[in-house]
Amino acid sequence: MGSRVEILNPGGYRSDGRKQYELRSMDITLGSTSSSSSTVVHDLQNAMAHPHPTAPDGRAHIAHGLTEATAQVFGPREAQMRRDAIHDRANINVQVVMLPFSGGASSRRRGRGDKRLLELAAAIKSTFEPVIQTGLYPRSQIDIIVEIHQQDGGVLQAAINAATLALVDAGVALYDQVVAVSAGLHSTAVLLDLTHYEENDCPHLTVGVMPRSGKVTLLNMESRLHVSRFEHVFSVACEAAKIIKGEMGNTIGQRTESLVSAMAQGEPTYGRTAAADDMMDEI
């Protein structure tokens, strides 16, 4: 059943006042802002056999409009269980949790075995497996925990972008950053960065792109899109990813500068930034 909200009016404006190719406002916070973690994160740590750490190695919070997500990275570190250790590379674990107050299509509490959460975790894991240089960390594990604080469309997009930033903040070696963006089709008009109402009414996809190489690590479609329109929607999404990459790059640059300044003054810093330093050459 379609939404009663007008997706695109005759003047070319969407329900939230944006033009068809306009992205939602972004707000990014990189690095740990508190020494304590939420109860949800502690529960996930226990479930994933974390021994203790209260502070993650990398953390990032991102908001695409009203959709907000936080990603935390623990590791690389020695695998906690022998069966999880892979002799020639790191094992990547991903957990996704939607907080009870996040809203969305259903306000019910989603447990760890919820199908939607498992699908999101699987998509994130498959996105980053070819991007993380796992061969540098044999017999270790990297845990990525993503919390969805608020959802108004583009949940997978926000989760992947937050995870990318958290991995950079943790100093995990990457072949390239991954930037995700959603796009859909309303009649013949391509829309970028869809809201919840737009996702309900429009066939859409989420693309994860490695901007430097142009390779695609994720193409997720939860609705049908005619093959004659697919190429145009896909190309527009890839171009939009470059804009998001610029915003993420600016935040990484500012974070690195603040850490360098703190180190010069002899202040303590949190999180490993080797990957952030490497990324500075690409910004």
DAFEN-V377556 format. One record per residue. N is the residue number from 1. SS is DSSP state (H for helix, E for strand, C for the rest). PSI is psi as a letter, one per 20 degrees, with the letter a starting at -180 (* if undefined). Layout:
n: [N:N]
ss: [SS:SS]
psi: [PSI:PSI]
//
This chain:
n: [1:2:3:4:5:6:7:8:9:10:11:12:13:14:15:16:17:18:19:20:21:22:23:24:25:26:27:28:29:30:31:32:33:34:35:36:37:38:39:40:41:42:43:44:45:46:47:48:49:50:51:52:53:54:55:56:57:58:59:60:61:62:63:64:65:66:67:68:69:70:71:72:73:74:75:76:77:78:79:80:81:82:83:84:85:86:87:88:89:90:91:92:93:94:95:96:97:98:99:100:101:102:103:104:105:106:107:108:109:110:111:112:113:114:115:116:117:118:119:120:121:122:123:124:125:126:127:128:129:130:131:132:133:134:135:136:137:138:139:140:141:142:143:144:145:146:147:148:149:150:151:152:153:154:155:156:157:158:159:160:161:162:163:164:165:166:167:168:169:170:171:172:173:174:175:176:177:178:179:180:181:182:183:184:185:186:187:188:189:190:191:192:193:194:195:196:197:198:199:200:201:202:203:204:205:206:207:208:209:210:211:212:213:214:215:216:217:218:219:220:221:222:223:224:225:226:227:228:229:230:231:232:233:234:235:236:237:238:239:240:241:242:243:244:245:246:247:248:249:250:251:252:253:254:255:256:257:258:259:260:261:262:263:264:265:266:267:268:269:270:271:272:273:274:275:276:277:278:279:280:281:282:283]
ss: [C:C:C:C:C:C:C:E:C:C:C:C:E:E:C:C:C:C:E:C:C:C:C:C:C:E:E:E:E:E:C:C:C:C:C:C:C:C:H:H:H:H:H:H:H:H:H:C:C:C:C:C:C:C:C:C:C:E:E:E:E:E:E:E:C:C:E:E:E:E:E:E:E:E:E:E:E:E:C:C:C:H:H:H:C:E:C:C:E:C:E:E:E:E:E:E:E:E:C:H:H:H:C:C:C:C:C:C:C:C:C:C:C:C:H:H:H:H:H:H:H:H:H:H:H:H:H:H:H:C:C:E:C:H:H:H:C:C:C:E:E:E:E:E:E:E:E:E:E:E:C:C:C:C:H:H:H:H:H:H:H:H:H:H:H:H:H:H:H:H:C:C:C:E:C:C:C:C:E:E:E:E:E:E:E:E:C:C:E:E:E:E:C:C:C:H:H:H:H:H:H:C:E:E:E:E:E:E:E:E:C:C:C:C:E:E:E:E:E:E:E:C:C:C:C:C:H:H:H:H:H:H:H:H:H:H:H:H:H:H:H:H:H:H:H:H:H:H:H:H:H:H:H:H:H:H:H:H:H:H:H:H:H:H:C:C:C:C:C:C:C:C:C:H:H:H:H:H:H:H:C:C:C]
psi: [p:r:q:i:p:o:g:o:r:h:i:j:q:r:h:j:j:q:r:h:j:p:q:q:q:q:p:p:p:p:r:p:i:q:i:q:r:r:h:g:g:g:g:h:g:g:h:j:k:p:h:h:p:h:p:r:h:q:q:q:p:q:p:n:c:i:p:p:q:p:p:p:p:p:a:q:r:p:p:h:p:h:i:i:p:p:h:j:r:q:p:p:p:p:p:p:p:o:q:h:j:i:b:a:h:p:j:q:p:p:r:h:j:p:g:g:h:h:g:g:g:h:g:g:g:h:g:i:g:i:g:p:m:h:i:i:m:q:k:r:q:o:p:o:p:p:p:o:h:p:p:l:q:k:g:g:g:h:g:g:h:g:h:g:h:h:g:g:h:i:j:p:p:q:h:r:q:p:p:q:q:q:q:r:p:o:d:j:p:p:q:q:m:q:r:g:h:h:h:h:h:p:p:r:r:p:p:o:q:o:h:g:i:j:q:p:i:p:o:p:p:j:r:p:p:p:h:h:i:g:g:g:g:g:h:g:g:h:h:h:h:h:g:h:h:g:g:h:h:g:g:g:g:h:g:g:h:h:g:g:g:h:h:h:j:j:q:q:q:p:q:p:j:g:h:g:g:h:h:h:i:i:*]
//
